[in-house]
Amino acid sequence: MAVETGAQDHRAVEPEQWYARSPEEVAAAFGVDPAVGLSAARAAELLDRNGPNTLPAEEPEPGWRRFLAQYRSYMQIILVVAAVVSLLIREWGTAGILLVLTVINAVIGMRQAGKAESAMNALKSMMKVTARVRRDGREAEIPAEQVVVGDVVLLSAGSEVPADGRIIAASALQIDESALTGESAPVAKEARTLPGGRPGSADQRPGPADQSNMAFMNTPVTHGSGVVIITATGTGTELGTISGMLSATPEEVSPLTKELDRLTLWIAGAAGLTMIAMFVLGRSRGEAWDVLFVSAVALAIAAIPEALPTVAQTILSIGAVNLARGHAIVKDLPSVETLGFTSALNSDKTGTLTMNQVTVVEVLTPTDRYTISGSGYGLEGTVHHAAGSSDSIEQAVLPYLVASDATLVDGKVVGDPTEGALVVLCHKTGLDIDATRERLPRLATLPFDPTYKLMATFNAASDAAGRPVVRCFVKGAAPAVTARAASALSDGMSFPWDADLRERAQAHEDRMARQGRRVMAAAVRDLDPAGFDPSGDLLGYVTELQMTSLVGMVDPPREESRAAVAAAQAARIRVRMVTGDEVTTGAAIAEQLGIEGDAVLGADFAALSEPERLAAIEHIGVLGRVAPEHKVLLADTLKKKGDVVAMTGDGVNDAPAIKAADVGIAMGSGTEVAKNAGQMILSDDNFASIVSAVEQGRKIYDNLTKYIRFVLVLLVVFVLTFLGAALFNIAAGEPFTAAQVLWIHFFVNAAFGFALGFDRESPDLMGRKPRPRGEPVLTPGVMVTVGLAGLAISIGLLCMIQLGRSLYDSLPIGNSIAFTSFALCLIVAALECRSETGTVLTTASFDSKQMNRALLIEVALAIAVTQMDLFHRLLGTTELALRHFAWALVPAVALLLLWELGKLVARGRGRVR
């Protein structure tokens, strides 16, 4: 009798341990005869009840809503309010400029928000496959979305598993589950029933990587064939679980965005208090409301860093272009600067830290040991041996070549990755691949099967006396082959497979396993052609074998990975390895790369309580056999410790953790799901490129902080100057007009913004400790520096305005001197903001082409704004004489001296500490 399936759930029984139930029990649970399959009527009923075998798609947000969402930022709100006030007091030009600014900011923000394609939709697109099923006793090919629970699905090499199911029959079945589990090699599947976990204790159940009798949605069959009864479809599958994790994982707000929001509120508060003071003082002096409103609008424009979003976006955009040249493609701009905060880097092992190319590095015969040079599937490499040992191992490795279906085509491996590595080994020994196989015609094949863990071929050959024999060539897992051995062969001599040889072989197996190597064995046996039946029980012939060799295989680290890990550690970034492979394999590779820390199972890490995880995380360097939820848990734990987390991955199983990280890094060769979930795509899959990207991110963020310090000085000057003018009734409370304020913002501030944003990298940038999560740009030191510098400039500007009125009896001259002096002071501030403690009184202050150009342009403009009639009309300035420019220099020179004095004190305190 079929199990009743809820209308809202694609999983037939939840939580059901299908791997722990026999094929007969599973068939009975769904009321299906595997030889016949479901009836068409029953399949239609289940499809109608449970819905199609698809994943939910995210509905795209309408463009108008995404546009309006850009107006939620504090800066946009302040700009809109200032524009509305300008309209009310009939300042049409000012209102128009402010509204245009908001539209520009919104369009830029909307374009960035719309760049990333939905990871959920990418998951859905992966489902566009077909399935071969049995229904009403006949085989039929149907769209995968029409597969239902209870369907009997036929799998073969090249097909994709359409939904999760229990394997009830398998013949040499292997499935590539790397995208789901992170397992680097195809997984052998079987129909054998597995032990169940404790009822009600999900963490005791094996993960997908350990469920050898289950097949999972969207994993390709690489070898063999099988029959599956579908147990879950759509959202009830393992892939559906990941889909739910993706939708439940909140997107992170970048550190810079948080800082800009905090900065905007701080500025708005200061400007608001200043406005209140202006109104109170103005009304007490009997000034008209409309005059006060004009001054208030001028202050609002002055206090809002209108150019900041545009400058920041431009700096990040060009930074993204530079990152792309280094193989790091950034999808959303805030991630560029977030890279600079990275303090924890969780890297996938296979293909990122390693080459993702299995390589034989060691061969052991019964009497000798050989090492193999070369890396990956490259054909370059030689066999190295000790003096006195045989210099040829052709006979020892011959079974790996003959009992294999992999080939070399134009110098490249075609076929199973493991078999390909063994064929490359044989090529390095000098064997001619094709000629050797032609000399040994294959008569029969025993394909690899997970139950006996070996493959054998039976080939026509001749023995030492020239008599024809059927030679059985065997390769497989070392324990499986050695268990069937009776003797050993080395240099043409036969030795009994006695206790001594068995112990030596076991010791080598254990040693290589500790080194993270996969161990395989080879053997041969000669059979009498008269008694050989190629259609009989081939496994029965695989006994009394003659051992020829053991080999150790590894996915080697990339040559540049060790240096890159060291560079990351020198930059105070903690590197951890996250892998779907065994813990011992991960630990061995981590040791070679210099990754420090303990190696633990993902399930063991997840079993810890939160306080235990927070305490243990500092000592963990490798997480092995990880499931998707373990990776998310790792990222969340590190965030709670205060780290800014970067996470790499390439599979579907990596997508939730990539999305949960502060910087999700997807491999260019990975799945579209991972790429769409990430903020950055690594086009060369190289860990070294991540470290380079972090360095570029630090440079970009460091330069942005230089600019923010400069902007803060500017804003403090505006607020204090307007406040001082109101307090002391200077220039009727309006020291600068709205036009002059906008000129400073867009023709002085923006110019130096670009110069600072593209400044040279600060010395020892990668030797600094990453900024802690949540540490504000407005540190006490920055606040003191900005406050004192802003106060000094404000006093100087107000003095210049009063000077013009008292000495030259002209407010316009005083205003023009102050306006010119303001530009000169900002030139000094731009130079000083390049370093918090470094002096500008060195030639290094002029080592930036961008800064030098900006300095020359701003000096020229500072003179032009008072000497050209065009600027007189636009900005309300008046012509100045040489003596006026001399006065304008006084505040700038005073600022330079005071700032250098402050830095000298700061350097002295630093040395004392």
N, C-alpha and C positions, 0 to 999 in steps of 0.2 A: 504494500500500500504506500502510495506517495506521501511524503511529508508535506503538511500544509505550509504554504509559503505566504508570509504577510505581504499585503499590497504595497507597503512602503519600503520593503527591504528586498534586495536582490539575493541575499544569502538565505539558503534553504533552512538551515538550522544554525542558530547563533547563540553562543559560540560553539560550533561543532568541530571536533578534532577529526576531520576526515582522514588524515594521514594515519590515525590510530585504528581505523576500521578497515576490515578486509574488503576486497573488491565485491564479494558477494553481499556483505552488509550494506555497502554503499548502493549497489544496484537495487537491493530490496528497499532501502530507505526512499528511493525515488520511484519505485514501482516500475523499473525499466529492465528489459531483457537486453543485455549488451549486444547480442547477436541480431536484434531486431531494431532497437532504438525506440524513441518515443513515436507515438502516432501523430499525424499531422494535426488532428483535432486537439490532442493534449498539448502539443507545442504552441498552438494558437491561443489556447486558454491561458497557459503560463505567460506567454508574451503579453497578452492583454492585461493580466493581473499584475505582473511585475514591471512592465514597461520594457523598452528596448535595452539591449546590452551596450549602453553608452554611458559616458561620463557627463555631468552637467557642464554647460557652457556659461561663461560669464556674459551677461548682456553689456554691450559697450555703452558707456555713459554718453549721452548726447553732447554734441559740441558746445551748445549754448550753456549747458550746466558746467562743463569743464572750464569754460571761459569765466563764468560767474564765480567758480570756486577759487579763482586766482585773487578775488577781492576779499578773501578771508584773512589775508595777511595784514598784520598791524600797519605796515608801511602804506599799503594800498588804501586802507581805511582812512589814515591820516591825510593822505593826498586828496582823497575824495572830499573829506570834510573841509580842507583848505580851499578846494575848488568851489564848493558850494558857498562858503563865506565870501569868496571873491566875487561870485555872481551876485550875491545879495548887496554888496557895496559897489556894484557896477565896475569892478576891475576885470573887464572882459578878456583882455589879453592874457592876464595872469591865470584866470580860470581856464582858458583854452589850453595854455601850455601844461597846466597841471593835469587836466583830463587826458590830453594826448599822452602824457607820461604814464598814466595808469593803464591806458590801452596798450602801449608798447610793452610794459612789464607783464601784463596779462597774456598777451600773445606769445611772448617768449616763454613764459612759464607753461602755457598750455601746450606749446609744441614739445617741450621736454616731457611733460606728463603723458603725451600721446605716443611717444616713440616706442615704448616697450610693448610688444605683443603679449597678450594674456597667456600665462603659463597654463591656466586651466584649459583654454581653447586649444593649446598645443597638445595637451594630453588627449583631448577629444579627437584631434586630427589623426593621432596615432592609431585610432580604432578602425580606420578605413581599410579593412582586410576582409577576406572571405574565409569560410570554414567548411571542411568536408565532414558531414554528419551522416549518421544512420537514422533514417526515419521510415517507419512502416516496412522495415526489412530491406530497404534500398539505400544505396549511397547517394547523397546529393550535396551539391555545393551551394551554400547560401551566404548572404551577407553576414558578417560577424555580429552586427547589431540585432539579428534575429535569433541568435543562439540563446537558449533558455536553460535553467537548471534542470538536470536530468538528461540533457542531450548527450548522446554518445558521439564523440568527436575523434576522427582519425588523424593522427599526426604523422608527418614524414619529413625528411630532410628538406629544408627550404621553406617550410610552412611556418606560420606564426600561431601561437596558442591564442585562441579567441577569447577565452575567459578562464577563471580558475577552475581546476578540476583534479579529481583523483585518478591517478594512472592505474589502470587495471590490467594492462598488458604492455610490455616494452621489449623491443629487440634492439640492443646496442643503442638505445635512445640517449642522446645528449642534447641539452638545451642551454643556450647562452642566456644566463640570468644576470649578466654584469650590470645592465641598466637598472635592474631592480634591487639586487643585493650587493653589488660591488665586487662579487667573485670574479677574479681576473680570467679564469679559464671556464670553458663550457662544463656544465655539471652533468654527470652520469645519472640517469634516472632508472628507477626500477618499480616493480609493482608490490614489493614486499611491504607488509604492514609494519609500521613503526610503533614504538611504545608511546603511550599518551602521557600528557602532563597531569599534574594534580588538578582535580576538578576545582574550578573557581579560582585558580591561581595561574593567570595568563602568563606571568613572567617565567613559569616553569615549562611552558610549551616551547618547542624548538621554533626558531625563526624561519622565514621562508628559505634561507640559504641551507638549512639543515633538513628540510622536508623533501627528501629524495624521491618520494612517491607522489608528489604533487607537481602540477604544471600551472604556471601563472600567466595571466593575461599579458599579451603583447611581448612575449619572449620568443625568439626565433629558435626553431629546431635546427641544429647543426649536423646531426648524424643520427642514423637509425630511424626507427618508426615506433609508434605506440598508439594505444587506445585510451581515451580519457572519458570519464563521466563528469560532466560539468557540475560543480557544487556551488558556484557563486558567479554572478554576472554584474556588470555595471559598477555601481558604487559599493557593492558588497565584496568586490575583489580586493586583492592587495593593492593594485593600482588605484582602485577607488578610494581606499584608505588614505593613500598618499594625496589623492585629489582633495579629500576632506582636510588633510593637514595643510595643504596649500591655501585653501580658502580661509582656514582658521588662523593662519600665520599673519600677524599684522605687519605692515610695511614700516620700516624704520625711518624716522626723521633724522636727517643728517646733522652732525654737530654744528656745522656752519649755519644751517637754517635756524636751529635753536638759538645760536648766538645772535643772529640778526634780529630775531623776534625779541630777545631779551634787550638788545641794544636799542631797538625801536621804542620799546616801552619806557626805557630809561630816559631816552631823549624826549619822548612825548611828555613824560612827567615833569622834566626840567623846564621844557618850553611852556607847559601849562602853568606852572607856578610863576614863571617869568611874566606871562600874559596877565595873570591875576594882579601881580604887583604893578604892571604897567597901567592897567585899568584903574586900580585904586589910586595910584599917584596921579594919573592923568585927570581923573574926575575931581580929585582934591584941588587941582590947579585950575579947574573949570574948563578943561579941554573938551571939545565936541566929541560925540560918540563916533561920528564917521571918521574923524581924524584918528581916533584911537583904534578903530577897526582896520584902517589902512596900515598902521604900525603893527597891529597884531598879525595881519596877513603877511607882512614882510618878515616878521619874526618866525611865523609858521613855516614859510618857504625856506628861511635861513636854517631852521632847526631840523628840517627834514633832509636827509642825505639823498636827494633825488637821483643823483648819478650812481649811487652805490649799487643798486640791483643791476644796472646795465654794465657797469665796470666789472662787477663780480661775475656776471654771466659770461662776459667776453673773456676774462681771464680763465675761467673754467673751460670754456669752449676750446680755446687755443691749447690749454693744457690737455684736453681730451684728444686733440689732434696729435700732439706730441706723444701721448701714451700709445695711440694707435700705431705710430711709427715703431714703437717698441713692442708690438704684438699684443697690446692690451687695449681692447676696444670697449670704451665706456658708453653705456646706454643712457644713463641719466647723469647730468652734470654734478649734482651734489656729491655723488660717489667719488668724484675726482679728489675733492678735499678730504672726504672721509678716509681715503687711503692713508693720508698723512697722519691720522690718529691711530692707525692699526697697531695694537700691542699684542694680539694673539692671532696666530695664523694656523688654521687647521687645514692641512693639505691631504688630499687623496694620495694614495701611494702609486697605484698602477697608472702609468702613462704620464704622470706629473713629476713625481720624484724619480720614477723609474722609466725605462724605455718602452714598457709594455711589449717587449719582445723576449720570449723565453730563450735562454742561452745555456748551453752545456758548458760547465766550467771545470768539471773533474770527471775522470774515467778511472775506475778501479778494476783491474783484472785479479784473478786469484793470487798472482805473485807480485804485481807492480801497481804503482799509482802514477797517473798522468794528469797534468793540468792543461787546459785548453785556453788559448788566448783568443781575442776577438770579442765583439759585443753585438748582441742583437742578432738579426738575420743577415748581417753582413758576412760575405764569404771570406773576408780576410781573417787570417788567424792560423795558428800552428799548434801542433801537439808538442808539449815539453815533457821530458822525462829525465830521470836521474841517470848518471853514468852507470853503465853495467846492465841496465835494463833493456828490454827489447825496444827498438826504435819504431816498431810498427804495431798498430793495434787494429789493423783492418779486420781480422777474424773476430776480435772481441766486440767490435761495434756493428758487424755485418747484419745481425738480426734487426737492428734499429732501422736499417735501410730496406731490407727485404720485406719485413712485416710492417709495411707502411704504405699509405696511399698518397702521401704528400709528394710533391715534385718541385723541381727548380725550373722556372720558365724565365729565360732572359736574365738569369741571375737573381730572381726573386722567388720567394716561397709561395707556393699555391697549395692550400689544404689546411688541415688541422694545425694550430699553432705549435702544439707539443711535438707532433710528428715532424713539422717543419724544422724545429730546432735540432732534432735528431738527424735529419737529412743534411743540415748544414754541418753538423759534427762530422758526418761521414765524408762530406766534401773536403773538409779540412784535413782529413787523414790521407787524402789522395785518391779515394775511390771515385770511379766514374759512375755516376748515379744510373744513367740509362743503360750503359753497357753491362753493368753488374746485374741489373734486373733482367735484361735480355738473356743472360747466361743461366739464369735460374727461373725458368718458366713456372708461373704459379698454377697449381692444380686445384687448390681449394683454399677457402679462407674461413677462419673462425673469428668473427668480428668481436670487438671489445664489448664486454658486458659488465655492468657494475657488480654482478653477483660473483664473478670470478676474476675481475679486474685485470684482464690481460687480453692480448690479441695474438693470434697465431696464423701463419700462412704455411702451406704445404707446397713445396717446390721440387721440381725435378732436378737432381744433382748426381754427383758421383762421389764415392768415398775415396779414401787414400789409395785403395787398390784398383781404382778405376771402375768398380762395379756400380751400376745404376742404383740409386736409392731415392726415397722420398724424404727430403729433409724438412723437418718442422722447425721453423724460425719463430721464436716467441719473444715478445716484449710486453712489459706491463709494470704494475706497481711492485716494488721490490719484495714486500712480504709475500705477495701472491705467487711470484715466480720462484723465489727461493724455497717456498714450502713444497714445491713440486720437483725440486732438484735431487739428483742422486750422485752427481759427480761435477767436476769443474774442469774447464779446458783453458790452457794457457800455453802459448808458443808450440802448439801441436801436441802437447802432453796432457794426459788426463790424470786428474787427482780425485780421490774419493771425497764426497761432500760430507766430511766428518764433523765432529763437534767443534774442532779447532777452527775450521773454515767457516762454519756457521756463526761462531762467536765473533770472529773477526769481521764478517760481513755485517752482523748486527751492530757491532761497535761503530763501523763506518756509517751505517744507516742513521744511528742515533746522533753521531757527530754532525752529519750533513743536515739532519732535521733541525738541530739546534742552530745551525748557521742559516736557517731559512730556506734551505734547498729542497726541491722536490726530488725524490730518489726513485729511479727506475732501474729495472734489471733486464738482462737479455740472456737467452739460453737457446740451445739447439737440441735436436734429437733426430737420429737417422732411423727411418722405418723401411721395412721390406715392401717393395712395390706390390708384391703378390698379395699381401694381406691388407693393403690400404684401400679403404672405401671412401672416396671423396664425398659421398652423400650420406655417410653414416654419422656416428657420434664422434665428431671431431675433438670435443673436449676430452674424450676418453684417451686420445693419443698423447695428450699433453701431460705426460707423467715421466718419471725417471729422466728428467731433463739434465742436460750438461750445461752448467752455468758458464757464461763467457765474460760478463762484466756487470758492474753497477755504474750508473752515471748520476751526477749531481747537477741539477738544473736550477736556474734562478732567473728572475726578471731583474736584470742588473740596474743599479742606479745610473741616472744620466751623469755624464762626466762633469757637467757644470752644476749639478745639484748640491754637492758637498760645499763648494765655494759659496753658493747662493744661501744655503742654510747658515753658514758661518757669517755671511754678511748680514743676514736677518738678525742673528743673535747679537752681533756687534751693535746693531741698531736698537738693541733692547727689546726685540720682538720675540716672543716665545713661540717656537714652532712645535706643532704636534702632528703626528701622522694618524690618519683615520682610514681604515681599510676594511674591506669585506673579507680579506684573507685571514688565515690563522694568525694568532697572536705571535707565535714563534717566528713566522715569516716576517711579519711587520717589525718585530723587535730586532731581528738580524739586519734588515735593511736600515732601520733607524740607527743602529750602532755604526754602520758603515758611513752614514751621512752625518753623524755627530749630533743626532737628535737625542736629547737627554730625557730621562724619566722612565717610570715603570711602564710595562706593557700589560694592559688589562683587557678583559672581554667587555664588549659593549653591554651585554646583559648584566654583568657584575657591577658595572658603573651605574646602570639604571636602577639596580636593586638597592643602592645606598640611599639613605635619607638625605634630604637637602643639606642639613648641616654637615653630614659626612662627606657629601660630594664637594661642598665648598672647601672643606679642609683637605680633601684628597687631590683636588684638581691640580694643585701646584706640583705634585709629585708624579703626575701622569704624563707620559710622552707619546704613548701609542695606545690607540683603541682598536681592537681587532674584532672581527665578526660582527660588525655594527649593523643595526637595522636603522631605517630612516628616523624613527623616534629617538634613537640614541644620539644621532648627530644633532638633532634639534635641541636635545637636552644638554649636550656639551656646549653648544652656542649660548643657550640661556644661562647655564651655570657660569660661564666665563663673563657674561654681561653683568651678572649679579656680583661678581668679584670686582667689577669696575673696568674690565677690559673692553676695548673696541675690537670686534671680532671680524676677521676675514675667513671665509670658508670656501674651499674649492670642491668641485665635483663635476661629474659628467653624465651620471645616470638619472633615470626617473627617481630613484630612491634618494638621490642627493638634493632634489629640488626643494623640499620643505626646509632643509637646513640652509641651503643657499639663500632662500628668501628670508629666513629668520636672522641671518647674519647681518652685521652692519654693512659689510661689503661681501656680496655673494659673487663668487668668481666661477664661471662655467668654462669648461674646456671647449675649444673650437671644434674638436672632433666628437663632442658629446651629443646627447640627445637634444632635440629642440625644446623639450620641456625644461631641461636644466638651463639652457641658454636664455629662455624667456623668463625664468625665475630669477636669474642673476642680474646684477647691476653691471658686471664687467665680463667680457668674453676674452679668453686667452687664445689667440689664433694659433700659437705654436705649442700649446699644451705644456709649456716649460715653466718649472718652478722658478728658475732664474728670472723669467720675465715678470713674475709676481713681485719679487724683491725690487727689481728696477722700477716697477709701477709704484710701489710704496715710496721709493726714494723720490720719484716725480711728484707723488701726492704730497709728501712732506714739503717739497720745495714750493708747490703751489699754495698750500695752506700757510706756510711761513710767509710767503709774499703777500697773501691776502691779509694776514694779521698785520704786516707792515702798513698796508693800505688802510686797514681799519683803525690803527693807531693814528694815522694821519687824518682820517675823517673825524675821529673823535676830537682831535685838537681843533679842527675847523669848526665843529659844532659847538664845542665849549666856548670858543671865541665868539661865535655868533650870539649864543645865549647870554654870556657875560657882558658883551658889548651892548646889546639891547637893554639888558637889565641895568647896567651902569648908566646908560643914556637916560633911562627912565628915572633912576634914583637921583641923578645929579642934573636932570633937565638939560641934557646936552642934545643939540640938534632936534629939539622938540620930541625926544624919545625915539627918533628914527635915524640912527647913525648911517644906515645904508638903505637905498631904495630897493624895491623888489627886483628891478632889472639888474642892479649891481649884485644882489645876492645870487640871482640865477647865473650871472657871468662867472662869479667865483666858483659856483658849483660845477658848471659845465666846461669852462675854459681853463680853470686852474686845477680844481679838485680832480676832474676826470683825467686831465693830462698826466698829473702825477700818479693818479690811480693806475693807469696803464704802465707807467714807468716802474712803479713799485711792484705791480703785479707780474711783470716780466723781468724782474731783477735777477741778477746772478744768484746762484745758490749760496746760502750763508755758510761760512766755514764750520766744519764739524757738524753739519746738519744731521747726518746719519749716525753720529755718535751720541746724539742726545736721547734722553728717555722720552718715549711717546707721551703726548699730553694725556693725562687721565681723563676718563669719561666724565663729562659734566664740568670739567674745569673751564671757567669762563675766560673769554678774552680779556675782560675787565678785571685782571688780577690787581691786588693792592698796589704793586709797583707801577703798573700801567696807569691806574687811576691817579696816583700821585704825580707821575710824569705829565700826563695829559692835563690834569687840573692846573699844575703850576705853569706849564707852557701856555695853556689857554689864558690863564690869568695874566701872565706877563704880556702876551700879545694884546689882550683886551685893554689893559692899562695904557700900553703904548698907542693904540689906535684912538682911544678916547682923548689922550693927551694931544695927538696930532690934530683932531677935530677942533679942540679948544685952542690949540696953537694958531690955527688958521683964523679963528674968530678974534683972538686977542691980539696976535702979532700983525696979522694982515687985514684984520677987520673984514673977513670974508668967510662965511660958512662954506660956500662952494669950494674955495681953495683948501680949507681944512678938510672937507670931505674927500677931495681929490688926493691930497697928501696921504690921508688915512687909507684910501682905497689902494693907492700905489704901495704904501707900506705893508698893507695886508698881503698883497701878492708877494712881496719880497720876504716877508716873515714865513709865508707858506713854502717858499723855496728852501729856506733854512730848515723848516719842519720836515720837508720831504727827505732831505739829506739825513737829518737826525733820526728819522723813523726807520731807516734801513737796519739799525741795530739798537737794541735796548741799552747796551753798555759801551759799544765800540765808538771810538772817537771819529769825527769826520775830518779831523785835521791831518789827513794822510792822503797820499796819491790814490789809495784804494777807493776813495770816495767817488772817483771819476772813472771807475773801471766798467761802468755799465753804459752802453751806447744809448739805450732808451732813456736813461736818466739824464745823460749829457744833452741829448736833443731837447728833452722837456725843459731843462734849465735854460738853455739858450732861447727857446721859444717864449718861455714865461717872462724872462728879462725883457725881451723885445716887446711883448704885449703890455708889460707893466709900464713901459715908456709910451707906447702907442696910444693907450686908452686915454691919456691926458693931452696928447699932442695932435690927434687927428679929429677933424670936425665931425666925421661919421660917428665916432665914439662919444663925442660931446652930446650929440643928439640922442643916441641910443641909451647911454648910461647916465646922462646928466652930469658929466665931469667937466672940468675947466682946464685950460692950459696951465702948465706949471713951468717955472723957471728952474735953473740949475740948483739954486739955493733951496728950492722946495724939495727937489729930489734928495738933497743932502739930509734934510730933516727926515724924509721918508726912510732913509737908510738907518737912522738911529735905533728904532725899535728892533729891526732885523739883526743888527750887530749885537745889541744888548741880549736878544734872545739866544744868539749863537753862544755868547760867553756864558750866560746862565745855564744853558743846556749842557755845555761841555763841563761846567763845574759840577753839575748834578751827576753826570756820567762818571766823572773822576771819583766822586764820593762813592758811587755804586760799585765801581771796580775795586776800590779800597775795602769796602765791606765784604765783597766776594772773596778777596784774598785772605781776609781775617777768618772767614768761615772755613 
